[in-house]
Amino acid sequence: MLKHRGKRWMYYVFDAAVVVVLMLTCFYIYLMTYGEGMLRNRPEAMQVVSSTIITNAEGTEI
């Protein structure tokens, strides 16, 4: 009887791991799809921000 309880525990752990992996996979697919849609609908999100310009006290660029 002790062997059956040990095997059941292993099956529960395996089942839980499979469920977690499936949920993470679905979440990843959702994020990829959502991100792609956001970039398609908002192309300004992909614009590169200009770098900072540092000037000295006289106003000339360093």
KARALIN-V308042 format. One record per residue. N is the residue number from 0. PHI is phi in radians with two decimals (* if undefined). OMEGA is omega as a letter, one per 20 degrees, with the letter a starting at -180 (* if undefined). NEAR is the number of other ideal C-beta (glycine too) atoms within 12 Angstrom. Layout:
# KARALIN-V308042
n->N phi->PHI omega->OMEGA near->NEAR
n->N phi->PHI omega->OMEGA near->NEAR
This chain:
# KARALIN-V308042
n->0 phi->* omega->r near->7
n->1 phi->-1.13 omega->r near->8
n->2 phi->-1.12 omega->a near->9
n->3 phi->-1.16 omega->r near->10
n->4 phi->-1.16 omega->r near->11
n->5 phi->-1.14 omega->r near->12
n->6 phi->-1.20 omega->r near->13
n->7 phi->-1.07 omega->r near->14
n->8 phi->-1.06 omega->r near->14
n->9 phi->-1.14 omega->r near->14
n->10 phi->-1.14 omega->r near->14
n->11 phi->-1.12 omega->r near->14
n->12 phi->-1.14 omega->r near->14
n->13 phi->-1.10 omega->r near->14
n->14 phi->-1.06 omega->r near->14
n->15 phi->-1.12 omega->r near->14
n->16 phi->-1.14 omega->r near->14
n->17 phi->-1.12 omega->r near->14
n->18 phi->-1.11 omega->r near->14
n->19 phi->-1.11 omega->r near->14
n->20 phi->-1.12 omega->r near->14
n->21 phi->-1.14 omega->r near->14
n->22 phi->-1.15 omega->r near->14
n->23 phi->-1.13 omega->r near->14
n->24 phi->-1.12 omega->r near->14
n->25 phi->-1.10 omega->r near->14
n->26 phi->-1.11 omega->r near->14
n->27 phi->-1.11 omega->r near->14
n->28 phi->-1.10 omega->r near->14
n->29 phi->-1.07 omega->a near->14
n->30 phi->-1.10 omega->r near->14
n->31 phi->-1.12 omega->a near->14
n->32 phi->-1.17 omega->a near->14
n->33 phi->-1.12 omega->r near->14
n->34 phi->-1.12 omega->r near->16
n->35 phi->-1.11 omega->r near->15
n->36 phi->-1.12 omega->r near->13
n->37 phi->-1.11 omega->a near->15
n->38 phi->-1.22 omega->r near->15
n->39 phi->-1.20 omega->a near->12
n->40 phi->-1.48 omega->a near->12
n->41 phi->-2.28 omega->a near->12
n->42 phi->-1.13 omega->r near->9
n->43 phi->-1.18 omega->r near->10
n->44 phi->-1.20 omega->a near->14
n->45 phi->-1.63 omega->a near->13
n->46 phi->-1.18 omega->r near->9
n->47 phi->-1.39 omega->r near->7
n->48 phi->-1.35 omega->a near->8
n->49 phi->-1.19 omega->a near->6
n->50 phi->-1.35 omega->r near->7
n->51 phi->-1.34 omega->r near->8
n->52 phi->-1.85 omega->a near->10
n->53 phi->-1.78 omega->r near->10
n->54 phi->-2.09 omega->r near->10
n->55 phi->-1.55 omega->a near->9
n->56 phi->-1.08 omega->a near->7
n->57 phi->-1.47 omega->r near->7
n->58 phi->1.66 omega->r near->9
n->59 phi->-1.53 omega->a near->9
n->60 phi->-1.26 omega->a near->10
n->61 phi->-1.55 omega->* near->10
